[in-house]
Amino acid sequence: MISATLTYDTLRFGEFEDFPETSEPVWILGKQFSALTEKDEILSDIASRLWFTYRKNFPPIGGTGPTSDTGWGCMLRCGQMILGEALVHRHLGRDWRWVSGQRQREEYSSILNAFIDKKDSYYSIHQIAQMGVGEGKSIGQWYGPNTVAQVLKKLAVFDSWSRMAVHVAMDNTVVIEEIKKLCMPWLDFDGPGCSEGAVGGAGVGARELNGCLGGACALAEEEVALWRPLVLLIPLRLGLTDINEAYIETLKQCFMLPQSLGVIGGKPNSAHYFIGFVGEELIYLDPHTTQPAVEPSEDSQVPDDSYHCQHPPCRMHICELDPSIAAGFFCRTEDDFDDWCAHIRKLSCSKGGLPMFELVDSQPCHLVSADVLNLTPDFSDSDRLERFFDSEDEEFEILSL
């Protein structure tokens, strides 16, 4: 536990004090930069990402629970970061930039308030920890990528301001029909196929899963014929105990897609939010810094310097990545989703690497509903034995050549 509570100041600030001087392109969430001529732009882009870390002295979770998530909340914080990036895409746009001390748009304050460490914030550590109880995780217990993805999906139901559709693609399969039912549930998708029992099913089921009962997520009149912005989370296992090198190039390609929200994962016992790569190194934001809890002012403005990483980011060799990850993508419109599908199909046909997941038009008849059978775990059996605080015992499918 001690290593999990160390901060940048005591751990490795000097190691990452500078960004590498290299001619290789730097990719950050679908944007390409030059490390030789655009270093300031790179650091500005990274500083504009929301950086959620351990906090202390917040109100007790559940009224009597922990007042700090140091040592156990790193994956929860990574989940906040990937969803926070989706909210930035949704309300501010990918090209929005944060500047310290500069008053930001009202939407920015609303986004930050959704993550403040108190029970009534949509995506607070309190909400995530308490919703995780329904996923079999007690408060204070460590999460894996799949668990946090499922919890974020449930919490997004109550966010009537953002009205995003969060889909967690299970069994290493993204089903286009399921997603279009999810994002356009008011349209009739009746037809051949076996997706009736899948996540985000047609008719009333889709509306229930997405919080549209009783007007909780009522859409504006002009939006009815359009598309609910999609957050697509894909839990994956890219090897047994180490990442299969056949997936490395495909993983890099994910960061190059304009819809990229990055990847949550890391090393055993240590979760990170990966936002890009340079050469063979992944670029990530690290939640393992304990900061005091923040209270908004009376006008709902949040002191925000501690929510942005203002030093060069961390990097690690891609082969050090734990094989259990969740990749995220944001599609604001149906055209964005169709473009993402086209990119994924093109990647599947390339010879540069092994596909990490399958993209299909409709649910294969032989697959059981993802709500009934979860085949994507957070860690291998050997990892579980070493990590007494992670009790997940899901079965999983090993992807290999």
N, C-alpha and C positions, 0 to 999 in steps of 0.2 A: 504493500500500500504506500510506502514512503515514496517510491519513485513516481507514483501517480500524482503526488501532491506538489512536486517540485515545479518551480516556475521557470519562465525563460531566463530571468535574471540569474537564477542559481543553476540552471541546467545547461543551456547551450546557446545563449544569445550570441556569443562570439563566433560560434561555428557557422552561423547563418547571417553574419553581419553584412555580407556582400552577396550580390547576385552574380552568377558565373559570366565571365567574358567569353562568349561562344558565338560562333556564326550559325549555330543550329537554331531553328525557330523556337520561340516560346509560345505555347498554346495555353490560354486561360479561358475556360468556359466558352469555347467557340470562336475566340478572337486570337489572331496571330500577331505576335510582336517580335521585334529584333532586340536581342539583349545588348547589341553593340550600339544601337542608335535610339532605342526607345525605353531605356531603363526607367526613366521617370514615369513614363506612361504605364509601364508594367506595375510599378509600385503603387501608383495612383489607382489602378484598376483593382489590385489586390486589397488595398486599404478601403475600397468602396464595398467590399463584401462584408456582410454581417458576421462578426466574430463572437460566438457565444462560448464562454468558458465556465469552469467551475465558479460558483459564487458561495459566499458565506453570509450568515446573519440575515437570511430571509425568513419570512414567517414560516412556522413549522408546517411541513407537508401533512395534510390531513388533520391539522389542528394540534397534533401531539407528536408528529414525526420529526425527521431530521431538519435542521436549519442550514445545512450545507450539503452539496452533492459531491464534495471533494472525495475522490477515491472510487466513486461508483457511477457518476453521471456523465462520463465522457461520451458515450454513444448517444445518450439523450441530447447532449449539446450538439453533437454532429447532426443529429436529426433536425434540431432547430436550425442549424446553419443551412442545410440543403433546402428546407422548406422556406426559410427566410429568403434565400436566393430566388425561389419561385415567386414569393410575394413581391420582391423587388422587380422581377421581370413583369409581373402582372400589373403593378401600379406605377412603377417609375421607369421601366424599360431597361434593357441590358446596358445601354450606354450612359446611364445615370452615374454621376460621380459624387462622392462625399468629400467635403473639405472641412477640416477641423475648425470649429468656431463659426462656421457659416450657417445661418438659419436655413433650414431645409423646408421642403414642401410639406404640407399637412399630411399627405399620404405617407411620407417617411415616418413621421411621429406616430401615425396609426399603426404602421408595421412594427416599430419598436415596442409600442405598448402591448402588442399581442404576445410579446415574449418576456415581459417583465415578470420577475420571480414572485408572483402572488397568485392566489387560487383563481381569481376571476379573469385572468388573461388567457386568451384562446390556446396559446401554445407554450404556456409557462412550464417550468420543470414540475410544478405541482400537478398540472393537468396531465402531462405525459406520464409521470410516475403513477398517478391514481388510475389513469386509463389502462396502464400496463398491468394492473391487477387482473383485468379481464383477459389478458393474454398469458396469465400464469406467472407473472412476475410480481413479487412482493416489493413494497416500497424500499428503496435502497439496494435493490438487486441489480446486477449488471445486465445490460441488454446487448443483443446482437443486432446486425443490420436488418434482418427480416422482422424482428419484433418491433423495432422502432418504426419501420415502414408501416406495419399494420396499425400501430397506435396513431401515427400521423393521419392515416386514412380516416380513422374514426373521429379524430378531433376536427378535421376539416369540415365535417358535416355541420358543425355549429357556427362556422365562419360565414355568416350571411353577407358580410361586406365583400369578401373576395370571390365567393361563389365559384370556387375552383372544384373541379372533379379530380379526386386523387384515386389513381388506380394502381394496385400492387399486382404485377404480373407474376404468377406463380408457375411452377413446373418448367422454368426456363423457356416459357412460351408467351409471346405477346399476341393476343387475338384481336385483330382489327375490328371485327364485328362487336365484340364486347365493349371496346373503347368508344365506338361510335354510338352505341346504345347509352353508354354512360354520359357522354358529352352532349348528346341530343336525345334525351329520354322522351321528349314530346313527339318524336317522329315514330312512325310505324316501321319496325324492322322485321316484321314477320316474314318468314321465308324458310327455305331449306337450311339444314345445319343442326348441330347438336349442342348449341351454346345456351339452351334454355336454363340449365341449372348452374351456369358458371357465374363468377363474380360479375356484378353489374348486369344481371339478366334483364330481359325485356319487361315492359309494362310496369306494374306496381312495384315489383322487386327492385328495379333500377331506382325508382323514386325513393323508396325506403332507404336504400343503401346510401343515398346521397343527400339525405336530410330534407327532402322536399315534402315532407308530411306537414299538414297544417300551415303551410306558407312559410315554414322556417327558412327556406332558401328560395322564396318566390322571386322569379326573374322579372326584370323590367320588361314592359310590353315590347320594346323594340328589340330585345335580345332573344325573344322566344324562338325565332326562326334561325338563330345563329348557333353558336357553339360555346359550351362552358369551357373556359381555359383548363387545360389538362396538365396535371402533374403525374407523370408516369414513373413509378419506382419499380425497379427490376432486381429483386434479390437473386444473387447468383453464387455458385461455388465453382471456382476456377481451378480446382485441384484438390488434393487430399489434405496434406499438411503445408505444402508450398504451392505457389501459383504455377500452373502449367505454362511453360514459356510459349506454347503455341497460341495462347490468348493475348500475349503482350501487345502485339501490333494492333489487334482489334480493340483492346482497351484504350490504347492511345487514340485511336480513331474516334472513340466516343467523346473525348475532350475537344475534338475538332469540329463536332457538329454544332450548328448554330443554336440548337435546342438544348444543349448540354447544361445540366445543373450540377455536374460533378459526380463524385462517388463518395459514399461513406464506407468506412472499413478501417484498416490499419494493421496493427500487429496484435498478437495475443495480449490481452490485458490493457491495450492502449489504442483507443479509437481516434481516427483523424478524419478530417473533411478534405478530400482531394479535389483540387480545382483545376489542375492542368499538369503539364509536363514540359521538360526541356531535355532533349537527348534521352538518356535512359533513367532520368530522375523524375519522380513525381513531385509536384508542388502541392503543399497542403497547409491548412490552418489547424493548429493544435489547440484543443480545449483544455490542456493540462496546466492551466494557470488559475490560481484561486484569487478572485477579486471580491471586494465587498459588494453586497447587493445594492441595487440602484433604485431610488424612489423618484417617480415623475414629479414635476412641479405642479402647482395648482392649475396651470393652463395645459397640463398633459404633455409638456415638453420634457424630454428625457435627456439628462446629462449623458452624452453619447460617445465620448472619446474612448471609453473602455470597451465599446462594442465594435471597434475597428482596429485591425492589426496594423500598427503604424511603423513596423520594422520589417525588413526583408523576410519573406516567408520561409518556412521549413522545407527541406527537400529530403527525399530518401530514394534509394535505388528501387526500381520497380520490382525487382525480384524479391525484395524484403516484404512485399505486401502479403498480408494474410489472404488466403484464397476466398474467404467468405466476405462478400461485398454487397452493396446495393447501388446500382447506377440510377441516376435521375435525369429526367428530361422534362422540358416545359414546352407545350404547344398552345399558343394563345388562340389560334384559329384552326379550322379544319384544314386549311391549306398548309399550315405549319406541320400538322400531323401527317398529311399526305407526303409532304417533302421529307419528313423524318423517315417515313416508311420507304421512300425511294432511296434514300441514303443507305438505310439498313440493308435493303435488298442488293444494292450495289456492293456493299461490303461483303455480303454473304457470297457473292460471286467472285470476289477478288482472291488472289493467291497469297496475300500478305499475312494471313493468320486464320485461326479457326474461329468461326462464329461463336459468340458467347451465349446467344439465345436464338430461338427460332421465332420467325414472324409468319403468322398464318392468317388467312382470311376469316375462318370461323373455327370454333372449338372442335378439335378432333373428337369423334364419337367415343373413342376408347379412353379418353381422359376423364377421370373423376373430377367433380367440381372442386376448385381450389379451396373453397370454404370448408369442404369435408376432409380433404387429404392435403396436407402441406408437405411437399417433398423438398423444401429448401430450408436447411438448417442454418444456424449462425456459426457453428464451429464443429470441428471434427470430434470423433469419439475421444481421441487421445488428448485433445485440448480440454474437453469437458472434465476428464479425470484430473487434470492439473488445476482446473479452475473450479474450486468448490462452490463459488458463488454463482456459477452459471448452470442452472438445472435443466436447460433445454435438452430434450432427448429425441428430437425429430429425426426421421429418416431423411436421407438425402441421396440425390443422384449425382454421381461423379462424372463430370464431362471430361472426355479425353479423346485422343486420336484413335 
